[in-house]
Amino acid sequence: QNWGTAEANRPYVLNKFINKVVNFRDAYLNFNSWAQWLVTLLNLEHIFPIVQSDVDPDEGESLAIEVLRYKHQHGYFSFSPEPRIHRPPNVQFRIGQVVMHKNWKYRGVIVGWDEIAKAPPEWLDEMYGKNNREWRDMPNYSILVDTRDRMSPQLTYVPQVNLVVIKNTIIIHPLLENHFETYDGTQYIPRPWLRTLYPQD
């Protein structure tokens, strides 16, 4: 077969190469693919729901909430799929607020809360101990920890008494964009699926 001259094939080969580079970039060099890779690598699928789309156009349901219902049937660590329709007055902080741990000094952003601690009993015994029983009966918050303060991306579950709000602080975490759309200078604005779970925040 005669495919023509090498000069005639150059634009075709170059175009094919550019298309492959663009496809590679779109598939592997974006935040969502890296976040998914990191969550899979660290085996954190049970903690961080990775959702590509906020709403199923056919159902009008949040896919993220369906993922929470399936993966977090017990609702531990503020991952209950049930919306917090009523905001109790003793819950001081809101999702999207940037906070600092009073003792350990790490910074993070709140991605969820429970009116009282909701975690496996053995976890509560180990983490809160016998001297801090009151921590179980106060609001507890799930925090995406700034990766500048901890070596690997982490999510912590912290009693209210150990948190303080901080201002003008941007958090760095690979899963931040899965939970929030933007930072407005004082707090992070939740994505629709998270806003559905915490409508009063």
NORKA-V846335 format. One record per backbone hydrogen bond with DSSP energy under -1.0 kcal/mol. CO is the residue of the C=O (numbers start at 1). NH is the residue of the N-H. Records with the same first field share a line. If there is no record, write none. Layout:
CO=NH, NH
//
This chain:
5=9
6=10
9=13
10=14
11=15
12=16
13=17
14=18
15=19
16=20
17=21
18=22
19=23
20=24
21=25
22=26
23=27
24=28
25=29
30=34
31=35
32=36
33=37
34=38
35=39
36=40
37=41
38=42
39=44
44=47, 48
56=60
61=56
62=66
63=67
64=68
65=69
66=70
67=71
68=72
76=79
83=85
88=91
94=97
96=188
97=110
98=166
99=108
100=164
101=105
106=101
107=146
108=99
109=144
110=96
112=142
114=140
118=77
120=124
121=125
122=126
123=127
124=128
132=135
133=136
136=117
139=160
140=114
141=158
142=111
143=156
144=109
146=149
154=145
156=143
158=141
159=162
160=163
162=102
164=100
172=147
173=176
176=179, 180
179=191
182=189
187=184
189=181
191=195
192=196
194=198
197=84
198=201
//
